[in-house]
Amino acid sequence: MLAYDPALYSRILTGVTLGFHIIFATIGVGIPVMIAIAEFLGIKRKDPYYTLLARRWTRGFVITVAVGVVTGTSIGLQLNLLWPSFMQIAGQAIALPLFMETFAFFFEAIFLGIYLYTWDRFKNPWIHFSLSIPVVIGSTASAFFITIVNAFMNAPQGFKILGNTITEIDPLVAMFNPATPTKTAHVIASAYMTSAFVLAAIAAAALLAGKRHIYYHKALKLTMICGLVFSLSTAVIGDLSGKYLAKYQPEKLAAAEWHFETTDNAPLIFGGILDENNEIRYGLKLPYALSILATGSPNGVVKGLNEVPPDLRPPLIVHYFFDIMVAIGSLTILLAVVYLLLNRKSRRAPGRELPRWLLRCIVWSGPLSIIAIECGWLYAELGRQPWILRGYMRTVQGATTSAHVDWMLILFSLLYMVLGFSVVKILRGMFRSNTPEQEIEQRGIEGGRIG
């Protein structure tokens, strides 16, 4: 039987909580943007279908926000219970963004309530649209401030430690550390991207099921265009993130690429396995790609893992998480481009439908985007190991010594299973009992079917 290790169980519990919460946090950041875009188009083009999209997305979004509140509260509780030594430092140095994240959430929640209950209350529809802007700002700001905390863990600054005492705390310096720009931008852009593809998957699933109303075609086109824009943005920011890692956390980048020897003209390794001598087998090597990612030049020198002490090297399994994240991100860009090309052809040929294989791929893009988000966070957290606060505190030093973390793991896991089951059941029941076709008929929206 595995010996009880509070640090190990704390890591597992924190990982489970973050893994569950990140789904709702990502949707909570990205969906408001999609709602605002849909309502804007509905008003601008006087197209009631886009307005209906915004209405229906808002209803589902409220449910996910409620679950996100529960899981977010769990994270706050666990930070203090499971990582007391870490919070002794971080709680002082990085308290400002933690407070601002809470403020941003309340700001979002207040305007979300007003936005939800004021549909059709204004003669000028632009007034109602304007209420979506604070929701977008609040949700994005919430992600920005909480990601700053993670950035601080990767590049801690703005304080000094004398013995067991933290001194000379500068909250602004701690907040705006070298990791903050790329970390926050990547999290926000990937949340927008993932939300677009999740909504696209829903529309594609409806079309696959034989629903041919123009509502679904408009939903699919809007979400796929947004998905392409946000995917390209995520890729550009990912490139900047690679250059940040090469400069400030070279061991993390080297572990992701199984790059052991410091060299120029470094290739990027995709897939493969390592043998006992750390030789790579079956991996696809892209010449010069790692040097370009790290330095912007094919001749750039990339630091290898062999220059890092063995006890300070991240686990090499992060290579697979990095590969999966990058592969899915690249596939979403390709998928969106293919969709736009084929959709343009189908519009030029009346009666021509989108291929079913394409719709199936779009359906899969939703869950795959969620997997990419999960892999990205696994890479981010495991790639920082063995540090919880890089250069200052190892993970085992920040963990609790409580003898009951295993029971907490069981109880919180049960909570997440109940929440997951409940949110799926509620959303399915909510939208099956009131389909878009029914709502279109109830509201007297003019339109028709395609085909």
C-alpha positions in Angstrom: 0.0 0.0 0.0 1.2 3.5 -0.8 2.7 5.2 2.2 0.8 8.3 3.3 2.5 11.5 2.0 0.7 14.7 2.8 2.6 16.6 0.1 1.7 14.0 -2.6 -1.9 14.0 -1.6 -2.0 17.8 -1.5 -0.6 17.9 -5.1 -3.2 15.3 -6.3 -6.1 17.1 -4.6 -5.0 20.5 -6.0 -4.5 19.0 -9.4 -8.0 17.4 -9.4 -9.6 20.7 -8.3 -7.8 22.8 -10.9 -8.5 20.2 -13.6 -12.2 20.4 -12.8 -12.3 24.1 -12.2 -10.4 25.0 -15.3 -13.3 23.8 -17.5 -15.7 26.2 -16.0 -13.2 29.0 -15.6 -12.3 28.8 -19.3 -16.0 28.9 -20.3 -16.6 31.6 -17.8 -13.9 33.8 -19.5 -14.7 33.0 -23.1 -18.5 32.7 -23.4 -19.2 36.4 -22.4 -17.1 37.5 -25.4 -19.1 35.2 -27.7 -22.4 36.5 -26.2 -21.4 40.1 -26.8 -20.3 39.4 -30.4 -23.6 37.6 -31.2 -25.7 40.4 -29.7 -23.7 43.1 -31.5 -24.2 41.3 -34.8 -27.9 40.8 -34.1 -28.4 44.6 -33.6 -25.9 45.7 -36.3 -27.4 43.5 -39.0 -30.9 43.5 -37.6 -30.7 39.7 -37.6 -32.8 38.1 -34.8 -31.0 34.8 -35.1 -27.8 36.3 -33.7 -29.8 37.9 -30.9 -31.4 34.5 -30.1 -27.9 33.0 -30.0 -26.9 35.5 -27.4 -30.0 34.8 -25.3 -29.6 31.1 -25.3 -25.8 31.2 -24.6 -26.5 33.5 -21.7 -28.9 31.0 -20.0 -26.4 28.2 -20.2 -23.6 30.5 -19.1 -25.3 31.3 -15.9 -25.3 27.6 -14.9 -21.6 27.2 -15.6 -20.9 30.4 -13.6 -22.6 28.9 -10.5 -20.4 25.8 -10.7 -17.3 27.9 -11.3 -18.1 29.8 -8.1 -18.1 26.5 -6.1 -14.9 25.2 -7.6 -13.2 28.5 -7.3 -14.1 28.7 -3.6 -12.6 25.2 -3.2 -9.3 26.4 -4.7 -9.2 29.3 -2.3 -9.9 27.0 0.6 -7.3 24.4 -0.5 -4.6 27.0 -1.0 -4.8 27.9 2.7 -5.3 24.4 4.1 -2.9 22.5 1.8 -0.2 25.0 1.2 0.2 27.1 4.4 3.9 27.8 4.0 3.5 29.0 0.4 0.6 31.2 1.4 2.6 32.8 4.2 4.8 34.3 1.4 2.3 34.6 -1.5 -0.5 35.8 0.8 1.6 38.9 1.5 3.4 39.5 -1.7 0.6 38.7 -4.1 -2.5 39.7 -2.0 -3.4 42.6 -4.3 -4.3 40.5 -7.4 -6.1 37.9 -5.2 -8.3 40.8 -3.9 -8.7 42.2 -7.4 -9.8 38.9 -8.8 -12.6 38.7 -6.2 -13.6 42.3 -7.0 -13.6 41.5 -10.8 -15.8 38.5 -10.2 -18.4 40.5 -8.2 -18.3 43.2 -10.9 -19.0 40.6 -13.5 -21.8 38.9 -11.4 -23.6 42.1 -10.8 -23.8 43.1 -14.4 -24.5 39.5 -15.5 -27.6 39.6 -13.4 -28.7 42.9 -14.8 -27.9 41.8 -18.3 -29.9 38.6 -17.9 -33.0 40.2 -16.6 -33.2 43.2 -18.8 -33.8 41.6 -22.2 -36.5 43.5 -24.1 -36.7 46.2 -21.3 -35.1 48.9 -23.4 -36.5 50.5 -26.6 -32.9 51.0 -27.8 -31.3 47.5 -28.0 -27.8 49.1 -27.8 -28.4 49.9 -24.2 -28.9 46.2 -23.4 -25.8 45.4 -25.4 -23.8 47.9 -23.4 -24.5 45.8 -20.3 -22.5 42.9 -21.8 -19.3 45.0 -21.9 -18.9 45.0 -18.1 -19.5 41.3 -18.0 -16.7 40.8 -20.6 -14.4 43.1 -18.7 -15.1 41.5 -15.4 -14.7 37.9 -16.6 -11.5 38.7 -18.5 -10.1 40.8 -15.6 -10.8 37.9 -13.2 -8.7 35.6 -15.4 -6.0 38.2 -15.7 -5.6 38.8 -11.9 -5.8 35.1 -10.9 -3.2 34.2 -13.7 -0.9 36.8 -12.2 -0.7 34.6 -9.1 0.5 31.7 -11.2 2.9 34.0 -13.1 4.3 35.0 -9.7 4.9 31.4 -8.8 7.0 31.0 -12.0 8.9 34.4 -11.7 8.7 35.5 -8.0 9.9 39.0 -7.3 8.9 42.1 -5.3 10.0 40.8 -1.9 13.0 39.6 0.1 13.2 36.8 2.6 15.4 37.2 5.7 15.4 33.9 7.6 11.7 33.0 8.0 10.5 36.6 7.5 9.3 38.2 4.3 10.4 41.9 4.0 10.5 44.8 1.5 7.2 43.7 -0.2 6.3 45.6 -3.4 2.9 44.3 -4.6 3.1 46.0 -8.0 6.6 44.6 -8.7 5.3 41.2 -7.6 2.3 41.4 -9.9 4.1 42.6 -13.0 6.8 40.1 -13.1 8.5 38.8 -16.4 6.0 35.9 -16.7 2.8 38.1 -16.4 2.5 39.4 -20.0 2.7 36.1 -21.9 1.1 34.0 -19.1 -2.0 36.2 -18.8 -2.4 36.8 -22.6 -2.1 33.1 -23.4 -4.7 32.1 -20.8 -7.2 34.7 -21.9 -6.7 34.0 -25.7 -7.0 30.2 -25.2 -10.1 30.6 -23.1 -11.7 32.6 -25.9 -10.6 30.0 -28.5 -11.9 27.1 -26.4 -15.3 28.7 -25.8 -15.7 29.4 -29.5 -15.0 25.7 -30.5 -17.2 24.4 -27.7 -20.1 26.4 -29.1 -19.2 25.4 -32.6 -19.3 21.8 -31.5 -22.9 22.2 -30.3 -24.0 23.8 -33.5 -22.3 21.1 -35.6 -23.9 18.3 -33.5 -27.3 19.8 -34.2 -26.6 19.9 -38.0 -25.4 16.3 -37.8 -28.6 15.3 -36.1 -30.5 16.6 -39.1 -31.5 20.0 -37.9 -31.3 22.3 -40.9 -32.6 25.6 -39.7 -30.6 28.6 -40.7 -30.1 29.4 -36.9 -27.6 26.5 -36.6 -25.7 27.5 -39.8 -25.3 31.1 -38.5 -24.2 29.8 -35.1 -21.6 27.5 -36.7 -20.2 30.2 -39.0 -19.9 32.8 -36.2 -18.2 30.4 -33.8 -15.8 29.0 -36.4 -14.7 32.5 -37.6 -14.1 33.5 -33.9 -12.4 30.2 -33.3 -9.9 30.9 -36.2 -9.2 34.4 -35.0 -8.6 33.3 -31.4 -6.6 30.2 -32.4 -4.2 32.4 -34.4 -3.9 34.8 -31.5 -3.2 31.9 -29.1 -0.5 30.6 -31.5 1.2 34.0 -31.7 1.2 34.4 -28.0 2.4 30.8 -27.6 5.4 31.7 -29.7 6.2 34.6 -27.4 5.7 32.3 -24.4 8.4 30.0 -25.8 10.8 32.9 -26.0 10.0 33.9 -22.4 10.7 30.3 -21.3 14.0 30.2 -23.2 15.1 33.3 -21.3 13.7 32.9 -17.8 12.8 29.2 -17.4 15.1 27.3 -19.9 14.7 24.0 -18.0 11.0 24.1 -18.6 11.3 24.5 -22.3 14.1 21.9 -22.5 12.0 19.4 -20.6 9.1 20.0 -23.0 11.3 19.2 -26.0 13.6 16.6 -24.5 16.5 18.9 -25.3 19.5 17.7 -23.3 22.5 19.3 -24.8 23.0 23.0 -25.2 23.3 23.7 -28.9 22.4 25.9 -31.8 20.2 24.8 -34.8 18.1 22.9 -32.3 15.3 20.8 -33.7 11.8 20.6 -32.2 10.8 17.0 -31.2 7.2 15.9 -31.6 6.2 12.6 -30.0 8.6 9.7 -29.6 9.8 7.8 -26.5 13.0 8.0 -24.4 15.2 5.0 -23.8 17.3 4.4 -20.7 20.1 6.6 -22.1 17.7 9.5 -22.9 18.0 8.8 -26.6 14.8 9.7 -28.5 13.1 7.0 -30.6 10.3 7.4 -33.1 10.1 11.1 -32.6 9.5 13.5 -35.4 12.3 16.1 -35.6 11.5 19.5 -37.1 14.9 21.0 -38.0 15.8 24.4 -36.5 12.2 24.8 -35.1 13.2 24.8 -31.4 15.9 27.5 -32.0 13.3 29.6 -33.9 10.8 29.1 -31.1 13.3 30.0 -28.4 15.3 32.8 -30.0 13.6 33.7 -33.3 16.6 32.5 -35.3 17.4 29.1 -36.7 20.9 29.5 -35.5 19.9 30.4 -31.9 21.5 28.6 -29.0 19.0 26.7 -26.7 20.1 25.6 -23.2 19.9 21.9 -22.5 18.7 20.0 -19.5 22.1 18.6 -18.8 23.1 22.0 -17.5 20.4 21.8 -14.9 21.1 19.8 -11.6 19.1 16.5 -11.7 17.1 17.4 -8.7 15.9 20.7 -10.3 14.7 19.2 -13.6 11.0 19.1 -14.4 9.5 15.6 -15.1 10.0 14.7 -18.7 6.4 13.6 -19.1 5.6 17.3 -19.7 6.9 16.6 -23.3 3.6 14.8 -24.1 1.4 17.5 -22.5 3.2 20.2 -24.5 2.9 18.2 -27.8 -0.8 17.5 -27.3 -1.5 21.2 -26.5 0.4 22.4 -29.6 -1.1 19.6 -31.9 -4.7 20.4 -30.9 -4.1 24.2 -31.3 -2.7 23.6 -34.8 -5.5 21.3 -35.8 -8.1 23.9 -34.7 -6.6 26.5 -37.0 -6.5 24.0 -39.9 -10.1 22.9 -39.2 -11.4 26.5 -39.1 -9.7 27.3 -42.5 -11.1 24.1 -44.1 -14.6 25.0 -42.8 -14.5 28.5 -44.2 -13.3 27.3 -47.6 -16.0 24.6 -47.8 -18.7 26.8 -46.4 -17.9 29.4 -49.1 -18.3 26.7 -51.8 -21.6 25.4 -50.3 -23.0 29.0 -50.4 -22.1 29.3 -54.1 -23.9 26.0 -54.9 -27.5 26.1 -53.6 -28.5 22.8 -52.0 -25.0 21.8 -51.3 -24.4 20.8 -47.7 -21.2 20.7 -45.6 -19.6 17.3 -45.6 -20.5 15.2 -42.6 -16.9 14.3 -41.9 -16.2 18.1 -41.5 -19.2 18.4 -39.0 -17.9 15.4 -37.1 -14.4 17.0 -36.8 -16.0 20.2 -35.6 -18.0 18.3 -33.0 -14.7 16.8 -31.8 -13.0 20.2 -31.7 -15.0 21.2 -28.6 -13.8 18.4 -26.3 -10.3 18.5 -27.9 -10.0 22.2 -27.1 -10.9 21.4 -23.4 -8.2 18.7 -23.5 -5.7 21.2 -24.9 -6.5 23.6 -22.0 -6.0 20.7 -19.5 -2.7 19.7 -21.0 -1.5 23.3 -21.1 -2.1 23.7 -17.3 -0.5 20.3 -16.6 2.5 21.5 -18.6 2.5 24.8 -16.8 2.3 23.3 -13.3 4.5 20.2 -13.7 7.0 22.1 -15.8 7.7 24.3 -12.8 8.6 21.4 -10.5 10.2 20.9 -8.1 9.3 24.5 -7.2 6.1 25.9 -5.9 7.7 29.3 -5.8 10.6 29.1 -8.3 14.0 29.6 -6.7 12.5 30.2 -3.2 10.4 27.3 -2.1 10.1 23.7 -3.2 6.7 22.1 -3.5 7.3 19.7 -0.6 8.3 22.7 1.6 5.0 24.5 0.9 2.7 21.6 1.7 0.7 20.9 4.8 1.7 18.1 7.3 -1.9 17.2 8.0 -2.8 13.6 8.3 -6.2 13.9 6.7 -5.6 15.1 3.1 -6.5 11.7 1.8 -10.0 12.1 3.2 -10.2 15.6 1.7 -9.3 14.1 -1.7 -12.2 11.6 -1.5 -14.7 14.2 -0.3 -13.8 16.8 -2.9 -13.7 14.2 -5.7 -17.3 13.2 -4.8 -18.3 16.8 -4.8 -16.9 17.3 -8.3 -18.6 14.2 -9.6 -22.0 15.4 -8.3 -21.4 18.9 -9.7 -20.3 17.5 -13.1 -23.4 15.2 -13.3 -25.7 18.0 -12.2 -24.5 20.6 -14.6 -24.8 18.2 -17.6 -28.3 17.1 -16.6 -29.5 20.7 -16.0 -28.1 22.0 -19.3 -29.5 19.1 -21.3 -32.9 19.5 -19.7 -32.9 23.3 -20.1 -32.2 23.3 -23.8 -34.2 20.2 -24.8 -37.3 21.5 -23.2 -37.1 24.7 -25.2 -35.4 24.2 -28.6 -34.3 27.0 -30.9 -37.1 26.1 -33.3 -39.7 26.4 -30.6 -38.3 29.7 -29.4 -38.1 31.1 -33.0 -41.8 30.2 -33.4 -42.7 31.7 -30.0 -41.0 35.0 -30.8 -42.3 35.2 -34.3 -38.9 35.4 -35.9 -39.1 35.3 -39.6 -36.7 32.9 -41.4 -36.6 29.5 -42.9 -34.7 26.4 -43.5 -31.7 25.7 -45.7 -31.8 22.9 -48.2 
